Amino acid sequence: MSLAPLAWSSYVERLNVQTAKAQFDDAGYVRADAYFSAEEIATVRDELERYKREVIQRVPQKFVFYEDKSRPTETLIRLERMMTFDEFFSSLSKSPAINGLADKLLGTECEPNNVQYFSKPPGAKPTPYHQDGQYFMHDKGLTFWLALDDVDEVNGCMYYVPGSHKYGLLPHHKSNALGFSQALTKFPSELLNTDVCMRATAGTLLAHHPHTIHNAGGNRDSTRWRPALGLTFWAKKCGDDVELQARHEEYQEMLAEQLQRDGKI
C-alpha cells in the first residue's frame, strides 16, 4: 500500500535547494525532473479519479470547468480548490515533499493556497501568455506545476520566458481562454522568441514566480490528455491582508458569473 502524502520524503531529499534557489532567482522558474516517483504519481492519479467519481458532485459549480458542460466526462478541463473539498489533496499540499520549498525559493514563510487540476483534453486550446500575479494580485507567492503524464509540444507542454519575472507585472487584457481569463497585452520586444519549452515526464515538478511570463500549447494529439496539478503557495502575511482577500474574492465571483453565463461551469 502506498504511503500517504504526509509520509512522503522531504523536498530536501528530492532536489538541491541551493541550486534551485539560484535558478529561480535568475530565470524566474525551476524544474526538477523525476521529483515524484512513479508510485507517488500513480497514487495521485488514483486519488484524482476518485475525486472525479465521488467528490465533484459535492463541489460548488464555480470550481469545476468544462469545455462543453453537456459532455462532462470528455471535456472536464479544470478543477479548483481541491484542497478545500478533499483530505487527500489537502494533505498533498501540506506534504513535506512540497510544503516548505516555496519558503526557500521566495525567502519568506508561505502556506498552501490552492490545489488545481488542469486536464487539457485532446483538442484543448492553447493557454495564452500570462503572469500568475495578475490573478494573485500580488507577487508574494509561486505556482508549482506537477506533470501527471508525459508532456510534449503536441499535447500542450508549458513554455517559460527566462528572466521575465524581473519586468514586474505587465498589462493584461480579457482572454477568451477557458479558465484563463487574462492574457498578456503586449510582449516585451526583447523577450520575443526567448521562451523555453518545458517537455516533461510524469513526476516532473516545475515552479515559477508570479511575474514569470508563461503559457501552454494546445493539445493537438487525438488521444492523449495532458493531466497536471497546480499547487499555489502564498506568503502567510497575504492571509492577513483583508483588502487583498476582498479584491481576490470579488474577482473570483465575477469570473464565476461569467463562466456560468457561458455554460462552462
C-alpha positions in Angstrom: 0.0 0.0 0.0 1.3 3.5 -0.9 2.3 5.9 1.7 0.0 8.9 2.2 1.5 12.3 1.2 2.2 13.4 4.7 4.6 10.4 5.0 6.4 11.2 1.7 10.1 12.2 1.9 11.0 15.9 2.2 11.8 18.3 -0.6 15.4 18.5 0.7 15.9 14.8 -0.4 14.4 15.5 -3.8 16.5 18.4 -5.2 19.4 20.6 -4.4 17.7 23.6 -2.7 20.6 26.0 -3.1 20.9 25.3 -6.9 17.1 25.5 -7.3 17.0 28.9 -5.4 19.8 30.3 -7.7 17.9 29.2 -10.8 14.6 30.5 -9.5 16.1 33.9 -8.8 17.9 34.2 -12.1 15.3 32.7 -14.5 12.1 33.0 -12.6 11.4 29.3 -12.7 12.9 26.0 -11.8 12.4 22.4 -12.9 13.0 19.1 -11.1 12.8 16.0 -13.2 11.7 12.8 -11.6 10.8 14.8 -8.5 8.0 12.4 -7.7 8.3 8.7 -8.1 6.2 6.6 -10.4 4.5 5.1 -7.3 3.7 8.6 -5.9 2.3 9.7 -9.3 0.2 6.6 -9.5 -1.2 7.4 -6.1 -2.1 10.9 -7.1 -3.7 9.7 -10.3 -5.8 7.2 -8.5 -6.9 9.8 -6.0 -7.7 12.2 -8.8 -10.0 9.6 -10.4 -11.7 9.0 -7.0 -12.2 12.8 -6.7 -13.9 12.9 -10.1 -16.2 9.9 -9.2 -17.0 10.8 -5.6 -16.2 14.4 -4.8 -17.1 16.6 -7.8 -20.8 16.2 -7.2 -20.4 17.9 -3.8 -18.2 20.8 -5.1 -19.8 24.1 -6.0 -20.1 24.5 -9.7 -17.8 27.6 -9.8 -14.9 25.3 -9.0 -15.5 22.8 -11.9 -14.9 23.9 -15.5 -15.9 22.1 -18.7 -15.3 22.9 -22.4 -18.8 21.6 -23.0 -20.9 21.0 -19.9 -23.3 18.7 -21.9 -20.3 16.3 -22.2 -18.7 16.4 -18.7 -16.7 13.2 -18.9 -15.0 14.0 -22.1 -14.5 17.8 -21.6 -13.7 18.3 -17.9 -10.8 20.8 -18.2 -10.1 22.3 -14.8 -10.8 21.8 -11.1 -10.2 24.5 -8.4 -9.9 24.5 -4.6 -9.4 20.7 -4.4 -7.6 21.1 -1.0 -10.8 22.6 0.4 -13.0 19.7 -0.5 -10.8 16.6 -0.1 -8.5 15.3 2.6 -6.0 13.7 0.2 -5.4 16.9 -1.8 -5.2 18.9 1.4 -2.6 16.5 2.7 -0.7 16.7 -0.6 -0.4 20.5 -0.3 0.9 20.1 3.3 3.2 17.2 2.4 6.9 17.6 3.2 7.6 16.7 -0.4 6.4 20.2 -1.3 5.5 22.3 1.7 8.5 24.3 2.8 10.1 24.5 -0.7 8.2 27.7 -1.5 9.6 29.3 1.6 13.1 28.6 0.4 12.5 29.8 -3.2 10.7 33.0 -2.2 12.7 33.7 1.0 9.5 34.1 3.2 7.2 31.9 5.2 4.5 30.5 2.9 1.4 28.4 3.2 -0.7 26.4 0.7 -3.3 28.5 -1.1 -4.8 26.3 -3.8 -4.7 22.9 -5.5 -5.9 22.8 -9.1 -6.2 20.2 -11.8 -5.6 21.0 -15.4 -6.6 18.3 -17.8 -6.1 19.7 -21.3 -8.1 17.0 -23.2 -7.4 16.3 -26.9 -8.4 19.4 -28.9 -8.0 21.8 -26.0 -6.9 25.3 -27.0 -3.6 26.9 -26.1 -3.3 28.9 -22.8 -2.4 32.5 -23.6 0.8 34.1 -22.3 0.2 35.5 -18.9 1.6 36.1 -15.4 0.0 34.4 -12.4 0.5 37.7 -10.5 -2.4 39.1 -12.5 -4.6 36.5 -10.7 -2.8 36.6 -7.4 -3.0 40.4 -7.2 0.4 40.3 -5.5 4.0 39.0 -6.1 4.4 37.1 -2.8 3.6 33.6 -3.9 4.5 31.0 -6.5 3.0 28.1 -8.5 4.1 24.5 -8.6 3.1 22.6 -11.7 3.2 18.8 -11.5 3.1 16.6 -14.6 0.9 13.6 -14.1 1.8 12.1 -17.5 4.4 12.8 -20.2 4.1 16.2 -21.8 5.5 17.5 -25.1 4.8 20.1 -27.8 2.0 18.0 -29.3 -0.2 17.6 -26.2 0.4 21.0 -24.6 3.6 21.5 -22.7 4.5 24.6 -20.7 6.7 27.4 -22.1 8.6 29.8 -19.8 10.2 33.1 -20.7 13.5 33.2 -18.7 14.1 36.4 -16.7 10.7 37.8 -17.4 9.9 38.0 -13.7 12.3 40.9 -13.5 10.0 43.0 -15.5 7.3 43.1 -12.8 3.6 42.8 -13.5 2.8 43.7 -17.1 -0.6 44.9 -18.5 -3.1 42.1 -19.3 -6.5 42.1 -21.0 -9.5 39.8 -21.1 -9.0 36.5 -22.7 -11.5 34.0 -24.2 -9.4 31.0 -23.0 -11.5 28.9 -20.5 -10.1 29.1 -17.0 -7.5 31.8 -18.0 -9.5 35.0 -18.2 -6.4 37.2 -18.6 -3.7 37.4 -21.3 -0.6 39.5 -21.7 -1.4 42.7 -23.6 2.0 43.4 -25.1 5.0 41.1 -25.1 8.3 42.9 -24.3 10.0 43.1 -27.7 13.4 42.0 -26.3 11.8 38.8 -24.9 10.2 37.7 -28.2 11.1 34.2 -29.2 13.0 33.5 -26.0 10.5 31.1 -24.4 11.8 27.7 -23.4 9.8 24.5 -24.0 9.2 22.5 -20.8 8.9 19.0 -22.1 8.3 16.8 -19.1 7.8 13.2 -18.0 5.3 12.1 -15.3 6.7 13.2 -11.9 8.4 16.4 -13.2 7.8 19.4 -10.9 8.0 23.0 -12.2 7.9 26.1 -10.1 7.5 29.7 -11.3 7.4 33.2 -9.9 4.1 35.1 -10.2 5.7 37.6 -12.6 7.2 34.9 -14.9 5.6 35.0 -18.3 4.4 31.6 -19.4 1.9 29.7 -21.5 0.9 26.2 -22.6 0.4 24.9 -26.1 -2.9 23.5 -27.3 -3.4 19.7 -27.3 -3.1 18.6 -30.9 -3.0 14.9 -30.0 -6.1 12.9 -30.9 -6.0 10.6 -27.9 -3.6 11.8 -25.2 -4.8 14.1 -22.4 -2.3 16.3 -20.6 -3.1 15.9 -16.9 -1.3 18.2 -14.4 -1.7 19.6 -10.9 -1.1 23.2 -9.9 -0.3 24.0 -6.3 -0.1 27.6 -5.4 1.6 28.9 -2.2 1.3 32.4 -0.9 3.2 34.2 1.8 1.5 33.8 5.1 1.2 37.6 5.5 -1.2 37.6 2.5 -3.7 35.8 4.6 -3.8 38.8 7.0 -4.3 41.3 4.2 -8.1 41.9 4.4 -8.2 44.2 1.4 -6.3 41.7 -0.8 -8.6 38.9 0.2 -11.7 41.0 -0.6 -10.4 42.0 -4.0 -9.5 38.4 -4.8 -12.9 37.1 -3.8 -14.6 39.8 -5.8 -12.7 38.8 -8.9 -13.4 35.1 -8.4 -17.1 35.8 -8.1 -17.1 37.9 -11.2 -15.3 35.2 -13.1 -17.7 32.5 -11.9 -20.7 34.6 -13.0 -19.1 35.0 -16.5 -18.4 31.2 -16.8 -21.9 30.3 -15.7 -23.3 32.7 -18.3 -21.1 30.9 -20.9 -22.3 27.5 -19.8 -18.8 26.4 -18.8 -19.5 25.6 -15.1 
